[in-house]
């Protein structure tokens, strides 16, 4: 029936990883909730949709998503250091 395509999820790796970290997953592991991952996914979807509606190029979208991922990881690391001190 050709209902499923094996390449349907290509190039969504950055979105999935960023959604997990925005949702509260930790870089060291052991922390994270399903509700946080869902909220992170919604944030990434709204951000992607908004940039597409504004006509932003694909490369610029990837840069913005990467910057958001870096900010989420940096916040997690800063939060861990603050908690241990």
PDB file of N, CA, C and O in Angstrom:
ATOM      1  N   UNK A   1       0.802  -1.187   0.000  1.00  0.00           N
ATOM      2  CA  UNK A   1       0.000   0.000   0.000  1.00  0.00           C
ATOM      3  C   UNK A   1       0.849   1.257   0.000  1.00  0.00           C
ATOM      4  O   UNK A   1       0.313   2.348  -0.193  1.00  0.00           O
ATOM      5  N   UNK A   2       2.140   1.147   0.207  1.00  0.00           N
ATOM      6  CA  UNK A   2       3.044   2.292   0.250  1.00  0.00           C
ATOM      7  C   UNK A   2       2.612   3.328   1.291  1.00  0.00           C
ATOM      8  O   UNK A   2       2.714   4.532   1.057  1.00  0.00           O
ATOM      9  N   UNK A   3       2.133   2.854   2.430  1.00  0.00           N
ATOM     10  CA  UNK A   3       1.661   3.751   3.478  1.00  0.00           C
ATOM     11  C   UNK A   3       2.785   4.336   4.319  1.00  0.00           C
ATOM     12  O   UNK A   3       2.632   5.422   4.879  1.00  0.00           O
ATOM     13  N   UNK A   4       3.899   3.645   4.418  1.00  0.00           N
ATOM     14  CA  UNK A   4       5.013   4.106   5.249  1.00  0.00           C
ATOM     15  C   UNK A   4       6.250   4.284   4.387  1.00  0.00           C
ATOM     16  O   UNK A   4       6.516   3.490   3.484  1.00  0.00           O
ATOM     17  N   UNK A   5       6.987   5.321   4.674  1.00  0.00           N
ATOM     18  CA  UNK A   5       8.220   5.593   3.956  1.00  0.00           C
ATOM     19  C   UNK A   5       9.394   5.460   4.923  1.00  0.00           C
ATOM     20  O   UNK A   5       9.347   6.030   6.013  1.00  0.00           O
ATOM     21  N   UNK A   6      10.437   4.731   4.562  1.00  0.00           N
ATOM     22  CA  UNK A   6      11.563   4.559   5.486  1.00  0.00           C
ATOM     23  C   UNK A   6      12.335   5.847   5.742  1.00  0.00           C
ATOM     24  O   UNK A   6      13.075   5.934   6.723  1.00  0.00           O
ATOM     25  N   UNK A   7      12.181   6.831   4.895  1.00  0.00           N
ATOM     26  CA  UNK A   7      12.913   8.081   5.073  1.00  0.00           C
ATOM     27  C   UNK A   7      12.047   9.188   5.663  1.00  0.00           C
ATOM     28  O   UNK A   7      12.405  10.362   5.567  1.00  0.00           O
ATOM     29  N   UNK A   8      10.920   8.839   6.269  1.00  0.00           N
ATOM     30  CA  UNK A   8       9.973   9.841   6.763  1.00  0.00           C
ATOM     31  C   UNK A   8      10.539  10.669   7.910  1.00  0.00           C
ATOM     32  O   UNK A   8      10.151  11.828   8.057  1.00  0.00           O
ATOM     33  N   UNK A   9      11.435  10.131   8.726  1.00  0.00           N
ATOM     34  CA  UNK A   9      11.944  10.858   9.882  1.00  0.00           C
ATOM     35  C   UNK A   9      13.333  11.434   9.701  1.00  0.00           C
ATOM     36  O   UNK A   9      13.948  11.885  10.667  1.00  0.00           O
ATOM     37  N   UNK A  10      13.829  11.426   8.488  1.00  0.00           N
ATOM     38  CA  UNK A  10      15.165  11.972   8.257  1.00  0.00           C
ATOM     39  C   UNK A  10      15.212  13.467   8.554  1.00  0.00           C
ATOM     40  O   UNK A  10      14.259  14.194   8.278  1.00  0.00           O
ATOM     41  N   UNK A  11      16.308  13.907   9.107  1.00  0.00           N
ATOM     42  CA  UNK A  11      16.593  15.312   9.415  1.00  0.00           C
ATOM     43  C   UNK A  11      15.744  15.847  10.573  1.00  0.00           C
ATOM     44  O   UNK A  11      15.610  17.062  10.717  1.00  0.00           O
ATOM     45  N   UNK A  12      15.176  14.981  11.390  1.00  0.00           N
ATOM     46  CA  UNK A  12      14.441  15.417  12.574  1.00  0.00           C
ATOM     47  C   UNK A  12      15.199  15.099  13.854  1.00  0.00           C
ATOM     48  O   UNK A  12      14.654  15.242  14.949  1.00  0.00           O
ATOM     49  N   UNK A  13      16.457  14.666  13.725  1.00  0.00           N
ATOM     50  CA  UNK A  13      17.235  14.294  14.890  1.00  0.00           C
ATOM     51  C   UNK A  13      17.497  15.493  15.794  1.00  0.00           C
ATOM     52  O   UNK A  13      17.388  15.384  17.015  1.00  0.00           O
ATOM     53  N   UNK A  14      17.838  16.629  15.208  1.00  0.00           N
ATOM     54  CA  UNK A  14      18.106  17.834  15.989  1.00  0.00           C
ATOM     55  C   UNK A  14      16.860  18.269  16.740  1.00  0.00           C
ATOM     56  O   UNK A  14      16.945  18.671  17.901  1.00  0.00           O
ATOM     57  N   UNK A  15      15.714  18.196  16.099  1.00  0.00           N
ATOM     58  CA  UNK A  15      14.458  18.569  16.754  1.00  0.00           C
ATOM     59  C   UNK A  15      14.164  17.652  17.937  1.00  0.00           C
ATOM     60  O   UNK A  15      13.749  18.120  18.997  1.00  0.00           O
ATOM     61  N   UNK A  16      14.376  16.355  17.763  1.00  0.00           N
ATOM     62  CA  UNK A  16      14.076  15.400  18.829  1.00  0.00           C
ATOM     63  C   UNK A  16      15.001  15.594  20.028  1.00  0.00           C
ATOM     64  O   UNK A  16      14.546  15.568  21.171  1.00  0.00           O
ATOM     65  N   UNK A  17      16.277  15.785  19.780  1.00  0.00           N
ATOM     66  CA  UNK A  17      17.227  15.974  20.876  1.00  0.00           C
ATOM     67  C   UNK A  17      16.957  17.293  21.581  1.00  0.00           C
ATOM     68  O   UNK A  17      16.971  17.349  22.811  1.00  0.00           O
ATOM     69  N   UNK A  18      16.713  18.345  20.827  1.00  0.00           N
ATOM     70  CA  UNK A  18      16.426  19.646  21.432  1.00  0.00           C
ATOM     71  C   UNK A  18      15.138  19.597  22.241  1.00  0.00           C
ATOM     72  O   UNK A  18      15.061  20.203  23.310  1.00  0.00           O
ATOM     73  N   UNK A  19      14.134  18.893  21.754  1.00  0.00           N
ATOM     74  CA  UNK A  19      12.876  18.785  22.498  1.00  0.00           C
ATOM     75  C   UNK A  19      13.090  18.100  23.838  1.00  0.00           C
ATOM     76  O   UNK A  19      12.498  18.500  24.841  1.00  0.00           O
ATOM     77  N   UNK A  20      13.921  17.083  23.865  1.00  0.00           N
ATOM     78  CA  UNK A  20      14.188  16.384  25.131  1.00  0.00           C
ATOM     79  C   UNK A  20      14.899  17.299  26.121  1.00  0.00           C
ATOM     80  O   UNK A  20      14.537  17.333  27.297  1.00  0.00           O
ATOM     81  N   UNK A  21      15.898  18.035  25.667  1.00  0.00           N
ATOM     82  CA  UNK A  21      16.632  18.905  26.584  1.00  0.00           C
ATOM     83  C   UNK A  21      15.804  20.111  27.010  1.00  0.00           C
ATOM     84  O   UNK A  21      15.906  20.553  28.154  1.00  0.00           O
ATOM     85  N   UNK A  22      14.993  20.646  26.119  1.00  0.00           N
ATOM     86  CA  UNK A  22      14.108  21.748  26.499  1.00  0.00           C
ATOM     87  C   UNK A  22      13.093  21.252  27.526  1.00  0.00           C
ATOM     88  O   UNK A  22      12.721  21.987  28.441  1.00  0.00           O
ATOM     89  N   UNK A  23      12.654  20.023  27.378  1.00  0.00           N
ATOM     90  CA  UNK A  23      11.683  19.442  28.291  1.00  0.00           C
ATOM     91  C   UNK A  23      12.238  19.060  29.643  1.00  0.00           C
ATOM     92  O   UNK A  23      11.467  18.688  30.527  1.00  0.00           O
ATOM     93  N   UNK A  24      13.537  19.136  29.841  1.00  0.00           N
ATOM     94  CA  UNK A  24      14.098  18.897  31.160  1.00  0.00           C
ATOM     95  C   UNK A  24      14.963  17.668  31.293  1.00  0.00           C
ATOM     96  O   UNK A  24      15.380  17.346  32.406  1.00  0.00           O
ATOM     97  N   UNK A  25      15.255  16.963  30.217  1.00  0.00           N
ATOM     98  CA  UNK A  25      16.155  15.822  30.325  1.00  0.00           C
ATOM     99  C   UNK A  25      17.555  16.319  30.666  1.00  0.00           C
ATOM    100  O   UNK A  25      17.963  17.399  30.239  1.00  0.00           O
ATOM    101  N   UNK A  26      18.274  15.529  31.430  1.00  0.00           N
ATOM    102  CA  UNK A  26      19.601  15.932  31.886  1.00  0.00           C
ATOM    103  C   UNK A  26      20.691  15.333  31.005  1.00  0.00           C
ATOM    104  O   UNK A  26      20.515  14.254  30.439  1.00  0.00           O
ATOM    105  N   UNK A  27      21.803  16.026  30.892  1.00  0.00           N
ATOM    106  CA  UNK A  27      22.929  15.508  30.123  1.00  0.00           C
ATOM    107  C   UNK A  27      23.599  14.348  30.841  1.00  0.00           C
ATOM    108  O   UNK A  27      24.245  13.514  30.205  1.00  0.00           O
ATOM    109  N   UNK A  28      23.452  14.287  32.160  1.00  0.00           N
ATOM    110  CA  UNK A  28      24.079  13.211  32.932  1.00  0.00           C
ATOM    111  C   UNK A  28      23.160  12.021  33.100  1.00  0.00           C
ATOM    112  O   UNK A  28      23.592  10.980  33.597  1.00  0.00           O
ATOM    113  N   UNK A  29      21.907  12.142  32.699  1.00  0.00           N
ATOM    114  CA  UNK A  29      20.968  11.031  32.744  1.00  0.00           C
ATOM    115  C   UNK A  29      20.212  10.951  34.052  1.00  0.00           C
ATOM    116  O   UNK A  29      20.551  11.616  35.031  1.00  0.00           O
ATOM    117  N   UNK A  30      19.178  10.122  34.051  1.00  0.00           N
ATOM    118  CA  UNK A  30      18.419   9.861  35.254  1.00  0.00           C
ATOM    119  C   UNK A  30      17.315  10.850  35.559  1.00  0.00           C
ATOM    120  O   UNK A  30      16.529  10.623  36.479  1.00  0.00           O
ATOM    121  N   UNK A  31      17.233  11.935  34.820  1.00  0.00           N
ATOM    122  CA  UNK A  31      16.211  12.943  35.087  1.00  0.00           C
ATOM    123  C   UNK A  31      15.445  13.196  33.797  1.00  0.00           C
ATOM    124  O   UNK A  31      16.027  13.255  32.713  1.00  0.00           O
ATOM    125  N   UNK A  32      14.164  13.340  33.927  1.00  0.00           N
ATOM    126  CA  UNK A  32      13.336  13.645  32.764  1.00  0.00           C
ATOM    127  C   UNK A  32      11.972  13.015  32.922  1.00  0.00           C
ATOM    128  O   UNK A  32      11.830  11.962  33.543  1.00  0.00           O
ATOM    129  N   UNK A  33      10.975  13.662  32.360  1.00  0.00           N
ATOM    130  CA  UNK A  33       9.615  13.162  32.436  1.00  0.00           C
ATOM    131  C   UNK A  33       8.985  13.223  31.053  1.00  0.00           C
ATOM    132  O   UNK A  33       9.402  14.003  30.196  1.00  0.00           O
ATOM    133  N   UNK A  34       7.992  12.400  30.856  1.00  0.00           N
ATOM    134  CA  UNK A  34       7.292  12.370  29.586  1.00  0.00           C
ATOM    135  C   UNK A  34       6.602  13.706  29.309  1.00  0.00           C
ATOM    136  O   UNK A  34       6.613  14.191  28.178  1.00  0.00           O
ATOM    137  N   UNK A  35       6.011  14.289  30.329  1.00  0.00           N
ATOM    138  CA  UNK A  35       5.327  15.568  30.132  1.00  0.00           C
ATOM    139  C   UNK A  35       6.311  16.654  29.699  1.00  0.00           C
ATOM    140  O   UNK A  35       5.970  17.500  28.873  1.00  0.00           O
ATOM    141  N   UNK A  36       7.523  16.638  30.247  1.00  0.00           N
ATOM    142  CA  UNK A  36       8.537  17.603  29.841  1.00  0.00           C
ATOM    143  C   UNK A  36       8.950  17.422  28.392  1.00  0.00           C
ATOM    144  O   UNK A  36       9.127  18.398  27.662  1.00  0.00           O
ATOM    145  N   UNK A  37       9.104  16.171  27.977  1.00  0.00           N
ATOM    146  CA  UNK A  37       9.464  15.901  26.581  1.00  0.00           C
ATOM    147  C   UNK A  37       8.355  16.350  25.635  1.00  0.00           C
ATOM    148  O   UNK A  37       8.632  16.869  24.553  1.00  0.00           O
ATOM    149  N   UNK A  38       7.104  16.153  26.040  1.00  0.00           N
ATOM    150  CA  UNK A  38       5.983  16.601  25.205  1.00  0.00           C
ATOM    151  C   UNK A  38       5.950  18.124  25.105  1.00  0.00           C
ATOM    152  O   UNK A  38       5.708  18.669  24.028  1.00  0.00           O
ATOM    153  N   UNK A  39       6.187  18.798  26.200  1.00  0.00           N
ATOM    154  CA  UNK A  39       6.223  20.262  26.172  1.00  0.00           C
ATOM    155  C   UNK A  39       7.389  20.749  25.315  1.00  0.00           C
ATOM    156  O   UNK A  39       7.246  21.700  24.546  1.00  0.00           O
ATOM    157  N   UNK A  40       8.532  20.101  25.449  1.00  0.00           N
ATOM    158  CA  UNK A  40       9.678  20.451  24.607  1.00  0.00           C
ATOM    159  C   UNK A  40       9.385  20.231  23.135  1.00  0.00           C
ATOM    160  O   UNK A  40       9.789  21.032  22.291  1.00  0.00           O
ATOM    161  N   UNK A  41       8.679  19.144  22.819  1.00  0.00           N
ATOM    162  CA  UNK A  41       8.288  18.885  21.432  1.00  0.00           C
ATOM    163  C   UNK A  41       7.337  19.937  20.898  1.00  0.00           C
ATOM    164  O   UNK A  41       7.448  20.358  19.747  1.00  0.00           O
ATOM    165  N   UNK A  42       6.403  20.363  21.733  1.00  0.00           N
ATOM    166  CA  UNK A  42       5.481  21.420  21.320  1.00  0.00           C
ATOM    167  C   UNK A  42       6.212  22.738  21.086  1.00  0.00           C
ATOM    168  O   UNK A  42       5.909  23.458  20.135  1.00  0.00           O
ATOM    169  N   UNK A  43       7.172  23.052  21.950  1.00  0.00           N
ATOM    170  CA  UNK A  43       7.951  24.282  21.766  1.00  0.00           C
ATOM    171  C   UNK A  43       8.720  24.231  20.459  1.00  0.00           C
ATOM    172  O   UNK A  43       8.737  25.206  19.707  1.00  0.00           O
ATOM    173  N   UNK A  44       9.361  23.095  20.183  1.00  0.00           N
ATOM    174  CA  UNK A  44      10.119  22.969  18.935  1.00  0.00           C
ATOM    175  C   UNK A  44       9.192  23.027  17.721  1.00  0.00           C
ATOM    176  O   UNK A  44       9.549  23.621  16.704  1.00  0.00           O
ATOM    177  N   UNK A  45       8.020  22.426  17.813  1.00  0.00           N
ATOM    178  CA  UNK A  45       7.084  22.443  16.685  1.00  0.00           C
ATOM    179  C   UNK A  45       6.582  23.850  16.416  1.00  0.00           C
ATOM    180  O   UNK A  45       6.493  24.262  15.259  1.00  0.00           O
ATOM    181  N   UNK A  46       6.253  24.591  17.460  1.00  0.00           N
ATOM    182  CA  UNK A  46       5.790  25.966  17.285  1.00  0.00           C
ATOM    183  C   UNK A  46       6.908  26.829  16.698  1.00  0.00           C
ATOM    184  O   UNK A  46       6.672  27.656  15.818  1.00  0.00           O
ATOM    185  N   UNK A  47       8.128  26.622  17.201  1.00  0.00           N
ATOM    186  CA  UNK A  47       9.263  27.389  16.692  1.00  0.00           C
ATOM    187  C   UNK A  47       9.519  27.072  15.211  1.00  0.00           C
ATOM    188  O   UNK A  47       9.747  27.980  14.412  1.00  0.00           O
ATOM    189  N   UNK A  48       9.482  25.794  14.853  1.00  0.00           N
ATOM    190  CA  UNK A  48       9.699  25.403  13.455  1.00  0.00           C
ATOM    191  C   UNK A  48       8.598  25.939  12.552  1.00  0.00           C
ATOM    192  O   UNK A  48       8.872  26.458  11.470  1.00  0.00           O
ATOM    193  N   UNK A  49       7.368  25.815  12.992  1.00  0.00           N
ATOM    194  CA  UNK A  49       6.244  26.299  12.199  1.00  0.00           C
ATOM    195  C   UNK A  49       6.325  27.810  12.032  1.00  0.00           C
ATOM    196  O   UNK A  49       6.104  28.318  10.933  1.00  0.00           O
ATOM    197  N   UNK A  50       6.635  28.525  13.086  1.00  0.00           N
ATOM    198  CA  UNK A  50       6.747  29.978  13.009  1.00  0.00           C
ATOM    199  C   UNK A  50       7.831  30.427  12.044  1.00  0.00           C
ATOM    200  O   UNK A  50       7.637  31.367  11.274  1.00  0.00           O
ATOM    201  N   UNK A  51       8.980  29.745  12.089  1.00  0.00           N
ATOM    202  CA  UNK A  51      10.059  30.127  11.172  1.00  0.00           C
ATOM    203  C   UNK A  51       9.699  29.803   9.734  1.00  0.00           C
ATOM    204  O   UNK A  51      10.074  30.543   8.825  1.00  0.00           O
ATOM    205  N   UNK A  52       8.969  28.699   9.507  1.00  0.00           N
ATOM    206  CA  UNK A  52       8.546  28.372   8.147  1.00  0.00           C
ATOM    207  C   UNK A  52       7.529  29.386   7.632  1.00  0.00           C
ATOM    208  O   UNK A  52       7.582  29.785   6.469  1.00  0.00           O
ATOM    209  N   UNK A  53       6.609  29.800   8.492  1.00  0.00           N
ATOM    210  CA  UNK A  53       5.616  30.792   8.080  1.00  0.00           C
ATOM    211  C   UNK A  53       6.260  32.149   7.798  1.00  0.00           C
ATOM    212  O   UNK A  53       5.766  32.904   6.961  1.00  0.00           O
ATOM    213  N   UNK A  54       7.356  32.464   8.486  1.00  0.00           N
ATOM    214  CA  UNK A  54       8.063  33.724   8.240  1.00  0.00           C
ATOM    215  C   UNK A  54       8.930  33.647   6.991  1.00  0.00           C
ATOM    216  O   UNK A  54       9.436  34.670   6.530  1.00  0.00           O
ATOM    217  N   UNK A  55       9.110  32.452   6.437  1.00  0.00           N
ATOM    218  CA  UNK A  55       9.900  32.304   5.229  1.00  0.00           C
ATOM    219  C   UNK A  55      11.399  32.199   5.488  1.00  0.00           C
ATOM    220  O   UNK A  55      12.206  32.497   4.608  1.00  0.00           O
ATOM    221  N   UNK A  56      11.767  31.780   6.680  1.00  0.00           N
ATOM    222  CA  UNK A  56      13.180  31.637   7.024  1.00  0.00           C
ATOM    223  C   UNK A  56      13.773  30.461   6.256  1.00  0.00           C
ATOM    224  O   UNK A  56      13.118  29.433   6.085  1.00  0.00           O
ATOM    225  N   UNK A  57      14.993  30.611   5.800  1.00  0.00           N
ATOM    226  CA  UNK A  57      15.636  29.536   5.042  1.00  0.00           C
ATOM    227  C   UNK A  57      15.916  28.344   5.959  1.00  0.00           C
ATOM    228  O   UNK A  57      15.988  28.480   7.180  1.00  0.00           O
ATOM    229  N   UNK A  58      16.069  27.185   5.342  1.00  0.00           N
ATOM    230  CA  UNK A  58      16.279  25.956   6.099  1.00  0.00           C
ATOM    231  C   UNK A  58      17.571  26.005   6.891  1.00  0.00           C
ATOM    232  O   UNK A  58      17.614  25.533   8.027  1.00  0.00           O
ATOM    233  N   UNK A  59      18.614  26.561   6.319  1.00  0.00           N
ATOM    234  CA  UNK A  59      19.892  26.621   7.037  1.00  0.00           C
ATOM    235  C   UNK A  59      19.797  27.542   8.249  1.00  0.00           C
ATOM    236  O   UNK A  59      20.375  27.246   9.295  1.00  0.00           O
ATOM    237  N   UNK A  60      19.085  28.638   8.122  1.00  0.00           N
ATOM    238  CA  UNK A  60      18.903  29.537   9.264  1.00  0.00           C
ATOM    239  C   UNK A  60      18.058  28.864  10.341  1.00  0.00           C
ATOM    240  O   UNK A  60      18.315  29.047  11.531  1.00  0.00           O
ATOM    241  N   UNK A  61      17.064  28.097   9.941  1.00  0.00           N
ATOM    242  CA  UNK A  61      16.254  27.366  10.912  1.00  0.00           C
ATOM    243  C   UNK A  61      17.114  26.389  11.705  1.00  0.00           C
ATOM    244  O   UNK A  61      16.964  26.272  12.921  1.00  0.00           O
ATOM    245  N   UNK A  62      18.009  25.691  11.021  1.00  0.00           N
ATOM    246  CA  UNK A  62      18.895  24.741  11.710  1.00  0.00           C
ATOM    247  C   UNK A  62      19.832  25.456  12.682  1.00  0.00           C
ATOM    248  O   UNK A  62      20.119  24.942  13.762  1.00  0.00           O
ATOM    249  N   UNK A  63      20.305  26.632  12.300  1.00  0.00           N
ATOM    250  CA  UNK A  63      21.181  27.404  13.186  1.00  0.00           C
ATOM    251  C   UNK A  63      20.422  27.837  14.433  1.00  0.00           C
ATOM    252  O   UNK A  63      20.947  27.739  15.543  1.00  0.00           O
ATOM    253  N   UNK A  64      19.201  28.311  14.262  1.00  0.00           N
ATOM    254  CA  UNK A  64      18.400  28.746  15.409  1.00  0.00           C
ATOM    255  C   UNK A  64      18.079  27.559  16.318  1.00  0.00           C
ATOM    256  O   UNK A  64      18.158  27.677  17.540  1.00  0.00           O
ATOM    257  N   UNK A  65      17.725  26.436  15.739  1.00  0.00           N
ATOM    258  CA  UNK A  65      17.437  25.244  16.540  1.00  0.00           C
ATOM    259  C   UNK A  65      18.676  24.773  17.287  1.00  0.00           C
ATOM    260  O   UNK A  65      18.589  24.359  18.442  1.00  0.00           O
ATOM    261  N   UNK A  66      19.829  24.836  16.629  1.00  0.00           N
ATOM    262  CA  UNK A  66      21.078  24.468  17.299  1.00  0.00           C
ATOM    263  C   UNK A  66      21.406  25.410  18.441  1.00  0.00           C
ATOM    264  O   UNK A  66      21.892  24.972  19.484  1.00  0.00           O
ATOM    265  N   UNK A  67      21.147  26.697  18.260  1.00  0.00           N
ATOM    266  CA  UNK A  67      21.385  27.666  19.329  1.00  0.00           C
ATOM    267  C   UNK A  67      20.457  27.414  20.510  1.00  0.00           C
ATOM    268  O   UNK A  67      20.874  27.529  21.662  1.00  0.00           O
ATOM    269  N   UNK A  68      19.204  27.070  20.233  1.00  0.00           N
ATOM    270  CA  UNK A  68      18.255  26.749  21.301  1.00  0.00           C
ATOM    271  C   UNK A  68      18.718  25.502  22.049  1.00  0.00           C
ATOM    272  O   UNK A  68      18.620  25.442  23.274  1.00  0.00           O
ATOM    273  N   UNK A  69      19.219  24.514  21.324  1.00  0.00           N
ATOM    274  CA  UNK A  69      19.742  23.309  21.959  1.00  0.00           C
ATOM    275  C   UNK A  69      20.940  23.635  22.832  1.00  0.00           C
ATOM    276  O   UNK A  69      21.035  23.139  23.955  1.00  0.00           O
ATOM    277  N   UNK A  70      21.851  24.453  22.343  1.00  0.00           N
ATOM    278  CA  UNK A  70      23.009  24.850  23.144  1.00  0.00           C
ATOM    279  C   UNK A  70      22.593  25.590  24.404  1.00  0.00           C
ATOM    280  O   UNK A  70      23.163  25.362  25.472  1.00  0.00           O
ATOM    281  N   UNK A  71      21.613  26.468  24.295  1.00  0.00           N
ATOM    282  CA  UNK A  71      21.119  27.183  25.479  1.00  0.00           C
ATOM    283  C   UNK A  71      20.490  26.231  26.486  1.00  0.00           C
ATOM    284  O   UNK A  71      20.682  26.393  27.691  1.00  0.00           O
ATOM    285  N   UNK A  72      19.746  25.244  26.013  1.00  0.00           N
ATOM    286  CA  UNK A  72      19.113  24.287  26.917  1.00  0.00           C
ATOM    287  C   UNK A  72      20.160  23.446  27.642  1.00  0.00           C
ATOM    288  O   UNK A  72      20.034  23.206  28.843  1.00  0.00           O
ATOM    289  N   UNK A  73      21.189  22.998  26.930  1.00  0.00           N
ATOM    290  CA  UNK A  73      22.249  22.204  27.553  1.00  0.00           C
ATOM    291  C   UNK A  73      23.064  23.063  28.512  1.00  0.00           C
ATOM    292  O   UNK A  73      23.415  22.611  29.602  1.00  0.00           O
ATOM    293  N   UNK A  74      23.367  24.297  28.119  1.00  0.00           N
ATOM    294  CA  UNK A  74      24.119  25.185  29.004  1.00  0.00           C
ATOM    295  C   UNK A  74      23.335  25.469  30.285  1.00  0.00           C
ATOM    296  O   UNK A  74      23.917  25.526  31.368  1.00  0.00           O
ATOM    297  N   UNK A  75      22.021  25.647  30.164  1.00  0.00           N
ATOM    298  CA  UNK A  75      21.196  25.870  31.351  1.00  0.00           C
ATOM    299  C   UNK A  75      21.210  24.643  32.256  1.00  0.00           C
ATOM    300  O   UNK A  75      21.260  24.777  33.479  1.00  0.00           O
ATOM    301  N   UNK A  76      21.166  23.441  31.663  1.00  0.00           N
ATOM    302  CA  UNK A  76      21.207  22.218  32.451  1.00  0.00           C
ATOM    303  C   UNK A  76      22.522  22.085  33.201  1.00  0.00           C
ATOM    304  O   UNK A  76      22.532  21.748  34.385  1.00  0.00           O
ATOM    305  N   UNK A  77      23.621  22.346  32.526  1.00  0.00           N
ATOM    306  CA  UNK A  77      24.936  22.257  33.165  1.00  0.00           C
ATOM    307  C   UNK A  77      25.052  23.306  34.269  1.00  0.00           C
ATOM    308  O   UNK A  77      25.543  23.006  35.357  1.00  0.00           O
ATOM    309  N   UNK A  78      24.607  24.525  34.003  1.00  0.00           N
ATOM    310  CA  UNK A  78      24.660  25.585  35.023  1.00  0.00           C
ATOM    311  C   UNK A  78      23.806  25.228  36.222  1.00  0.00           C
ATOM    312  O   UNK A  78      24.201  25.470  37.363  1.00  0.00           O
ATOM    313  N   UNK A  79      22.646  24.658  35.976  1.00  0.00           N
ATOM    314  CA  UNK A  79      21.745  24.259  37.051  1.00  0.00           C
ATOM    315  C   UNK A  79      22.368  23.164  37.906  1.00  0.00           C
ATOM    316  O   UNK A  79      22.235  23.192  39.130  1.00  0.00           O
ATOM    317  N   UNK A  80      23.050  22.194  37.284  1.00  0.00           N
ATOM    318  CA  UNK A  80      23.729  21.126  38.016  1.00  0.00           C
ATOM    319  C   UNK A  80      24.860  21.671  38.878  1.00  0.00           C
ATOM    320  O   UNK A  80      25.025  21.249  40.022  1.00  0.00           O
ATOM    321  N   UNK A  81      25.644  22.610  38.336  1.00  0.00           N
ATOM    322  CA  UNK A  81      26.739  23.196  39.099  1.00  0.00           C
ATOM    323  C   UNK A  81      26.215  24.008  40.273  1.00  0.00           C
ATOM    324  O   UNK A  81      26.797  23.977  41.357  1.00  0.00           O
ATOM    325  N   UNK A  82      25.135  24.724  40.071  1.00  0.00           N
ATOM    326  CA  UNK A  82      24.548  25.524  41.135  1.00  0.00           C
ATOM    327  C   UNK A  82      23.990  24.632  42.236  1.00  0.00           C
ATOM    328  O   UNK A  82      24.100  24.967  43.415  1.00  0.00           O
ATOM    329  N   UNK A  83      23.391  23.500  41.866  1.00  0.00           N
ATOM    330  CA  UNK A  83      22.818  22.595  42.843  1.00  0.00           C
ATOM    331  C   UNK A  83      23.894  21.883  43.679  1.00  0.00           C
ATOM    332  O   UNK A  83      23.695  21.611  44.863  1.00  0.00           O
ATOM    333  N   UNK A  84      25.031  21.588  43.042  1.00  0.00           N
ATOM    334  CA  UNK A  84      26.096  20.886  43.769  1.00  0.00           C
ATOM    335  C   UNK A  84      26.905  21.811  44.659  1.00  0.00           C
ATOM    336  O   UNK A  84      27.590  21.341  45.567  1.00  0.00           O
ATOM    337  N   UNK A  85      26.844  23.114  44.423  1.00  0.00           N
ATOM    338  CA  UNK A  85      27.631  24.059  45.234  1.00  0.00           C
ATOM    339  C   UNK A  85      26.926  24.442  46.511  1.00  0.00           C
ATOM    340  O   UNK A  85      27.456  25.226  47.298  1.00  0.00           O
TER     341      UNK A  85
END
